[in-house]
Amino acid sequence: MAVVLAMVVHGMGLLVKTLWGVQERRFSATFETMRSAAISMTTAFGVRNLTSANHLSLQN
């Protein structure tokens, strides 16, 4: 009976470890997506501002 209980506890530990790992990967993927989106928006905003400033300076 003790061996069966040990196997169940070990199996539950593996399940929790697997679920924890999956959750960590999800969090990492979400964070990476948000970071990439922020970099893209910042870059686009910067390029737009530089282009706009260059266009305005050419008109004067």
N, CA, C and O of each residue as an XYZ file, in Angstrom:
240
protein
N       0.821     -1.200      0.000
C       0.000      0.000      0.000
C       0.866      1.266      0.000
O       0.527      2.257     -0.647
N       1.983      1.223      0.729
C       2.871      2.385      0.796
C       3.507      2.659     -0.565
O       3.738      3.811     -0.931
N       3.789      1.585     -1.311
C       4.399      1.751     -2.628
C       3.402      2.422     -3.579
O       3.783      3.294     -4.360
N       2.158      2.029     -3.517
C       1.130      2.622     -4.370
C       0.958      4.099     -4.023
O       0.857      4.940     -4.915
N       0.926      4.411     -2.744
C       0.803      5.795     -2.304
C       2.001      6.617     -2.784
O       1.839      7.752     -3.231
N       3.195      6.046     -2.692
C       4.394      6.735     -3.157
C       4.318      6.987     -4.667
O       4.716      8.051     -5.140
N       3.808      6.009     -5.421
C       3.671      6.174     -6.865
C       2.656      7.271     -7.203
O       2.866      8.059     -8.126
N       1.555      7.313     -6.445
C       0.541      8.348     -6.680
C       1.108      9.729     -6.370
O       0.899     10.671     -7.135
N       1.818      9.855     -5.263
C       2.412     11.134     -4.885
C       3.450     11.560     -5.917
O       3.514     12.729     -6.297
N       4.254     10.614     -6.363
C       5.262     10.920     -7.385
C       4.587     11.367     -8.686
O       5.017     12.334     -9.313
N       3.531     10.658     -9.084
C       2.786     11.010    -10.289
C       2.163     12.398    -10.185
O       2.174     13.155    -11.155
N       1.624     12.735     -9.028
C       1.047     14.063     -8.823
C       2.138     15.133     -8.899
O       1.922     16.218     -9.439
N       3.305     14.811     -8.354
C       4.426     15.748     -8.434
C       4.836     16.009     -9.871
O       5.112     17.151    -10.238
N       4.878     14.963    -10.690
C       5.201     15.128    -12.110
C       4.138     15.938    -12.835
O       4.456     16.771    -13.684
N       2.864     15.692    -12.497
C       1.781     16.444    -13.111
C       1.891     17.929    -12.779
O       1.756     18.780    -13.658
N       2.134     18.230    -11.519
C       2.270     19.633    -11.105
C       3.474     20.269    -11.786
O       3.394     21.411    -12.239
N       4.583     19.550    -11.864
C       5.784     20.083    -12.516
C       5.526     20.351    -13.997
O       5.982     21.361    -14.532
N       4.796     19.447    -14.664
C       4.471     19.632    -16.076
C       3.558     20.828    -16.278
O       3.793     21.648    -17.165
N       2.514     20.934    -15.458
C       1.599     22.071    -15.565
C       2.318     23.386    -15.293
O       2.061     24.390    -15.957
N       3.222     23.377    -14.310
C       3.989     24.581    -13.992
C       4.865     24.987    -15.192
O       4.962     26.167    -15.529
N       5.491     24.004    -15.819
C       6.330     24.276    -16.984
C       5.535     24.830    -18.153
O       5.986     25.749    -18.837
N       4.353     24.273    -18.385
C       3.498     24.765    -19.464
C       3.081     26.208    -19.178
O       3.085     27.046    -20.080
N       2.726     26.495    -17.936
C       2.322     27.849    -17.566
C       3.486     28.828    -17.739
O       3.287     29.954    -18.195
N       4.687     28.405    -17.378
C       5.861     29.257    -17.552
C       6.102     29.557    -19.028
O       6.428     30.688    -19.387
N       5.943     28.549    -19.882
C       6.121     28.769    -21.321
C       5.066     29.718    -21.867
O       5.364     30.569    -22.705
N       3.830     29.573    -21.392
C       2.764     30.482    -21.823
C       3.082     31.907    -21.427
O       2.936     32.829    -22.230
N       3.520     32.092    -20.184
C       3.864     33.426    -19.703
C       5.018     33.994    -20.517
O       4.999     35.164    -20.897
N       6.013     33.171    -20.780
C       7.171     33.615    -21.544
C       6.765     34.013    -22.967
O       7.228     35.029    -23.484
N       5.909     33.221    -23.592
C       5.464     33.531    -24.948
C       4.644     34.822    -24.967
O       4.794     35.640    -25.875
N       3.784     35.004    -23.975
C       2.980     36.229    -23.900
C       3.873     37.437    -23.695
O       3.700     38.463    -24.353
N       4.832     37.319    -22.781
C       5.746     38.424    -22.520
C       6.552     38.766    -23.767
O       6.735     39.940    -24.088
N       7.030     37.752    -24.464
C       7.828     37.973    -25.680
C       6.988     38.639    -26.767
O       7.479     39.510    -27.486
N       5.723     38.232    -26.889
C       4.830     38.848    -27.871
C       4.591     40.317    -27.548
O       4.644     41.166    -28.438
N       4.329     40.621    -26.279
C       4.088     42.002    -25.877
C       5.351     42.852    -26.061
O       5.264     44.007    -26.477
N       6.506     42.293    -25.757
C       7.766     43.012    -25.927
C       8.011     43.319    -27.403
O       8.420     44.425    -27.756
N       7.758     42.334    -28.256
C       7.941     42.522    -29.684
C       6.975     43.579    -30.226
O       7.361     44.408    -31.050
N       5.737     43.551    -29.770
C       4.756     44.543    -30.217
C       5.163     45.938    -29.768
O       5.034     46.896    -30.529
N       5.653     46.062    -28.541
C       6.080     47.373    -28.035
C       7.268     47.901    -28.835
O       7.319     49.089    -29.154
N       8.210     47.041    -29.158
C       9.374     47.461    -29.957
C       8.922     47.882    -31.353
O       9.396     48.888    -31.881
N       8.018     47.127    -31.947
C       7.529     47.469    -33.289
C       6.811     48.807    -33.296
O       7.027     49.629    -34.187
N       5.951     49.028    -32.298
C       5.217     50.298    -32.243
C       6.161     51.466    -31.989
O       6.002     52.534    -32.582
N       7.137     51.271    -31.116
C       8.095     52.334    -30.826
C       8.924     52.664    -32.063
O       9.161     53.834    -32.364
N       9.358     51.640    -32.771
C      10.141     51.848    -33.989
C       9.313     52.565    -35.050
O       9.788     53.506    -35.686
N       8.075     52.117    -35.237
C       7.211     52.758    -36.231
C       6.960     54.221    -35.860
O       6.968     55.093    -36.729
N       6.739     54.488    -34.582
C       6.517     55.856    -34.129
C       7.757     56.713    -34.369
O       7.652     57.854    -34.819
N       8.924     56.162    -34.069
C      10.171     56.890    -34.282
C      10.429     57.179    -35.742
O      10.833     58.289    -36.090
N      10.205     56.202    -36.605
C      10.404     56.394    -38.040
C       9.420     57.425    -38.575
O       9.778     58.264    -39.402
N       8.176     57.359    -38.101
C       7.174     58.336    -38.534
C       7.583     59.746    -38.118
O       7.462     60.686    -38.904
N       8.063     59.894    -36.896
C       8.491     61.211    -36.427
C       9.702     61.718    -37.202
O       9.766     62.898    -37.549
N      10.651     60.845    -37.473
C      11.822     61.263    -38.240
C      11.438     61.654    -39.665
O      11.930     62.645    -40.204
N      10.560     60.865    -40.260
C      10.112     61.159    -41.620
C       9.342     62.475    -41.653
O       9.524     63.293    -42.555
N       8.481     62.664    -40.659
C       7.693     63.894    -40.590
C       8.597     65.098    -40.380
O       8.398     66.133    -41.017
N       9.585     64.986    -39.501
C      10.504     66.093    -39.243
C      11.337     66.393    -40.488
O      11.583     67.557    -40.808
N      11.765     65.359    -41.182
C      12.544     65.543    -42.406
C      11.689     66.198    -43.489
O      12.166     67.069    -44.216
N      10.450     65.788    -43.597
C       9.541     66.354    -44.595
C       9.274     67.834    -44.295
O       9.244     68.660    -45.207
N       9.082     68.162    -43.014
C       8.832     69.551    -42.645
C      10.056     70.431    -42.886
O       9.923     71.585    -43.294
N      11.243     69.892    -42.635
C      12.453     70.690    -42.840
C      12.724     70.919    -44.330
O      13.330     71.926    -44.698
N      12.283     69.999    -45.184
C      12.466     70.176    -46.625
C      11.517     71.227    -47.183
O      11.823     71.865    -48.190
N      10.373     71.412    -46.541
C       9.405     72.395    -47.011
C       9.850     73.819    -46.692
O       9.477     74.751    -47.404
N      10.634     74.001    -45.643
C      11.050     75.358    -45.230
C      12.231     75.835    -45.975
O      12.698     76.950    -45.744
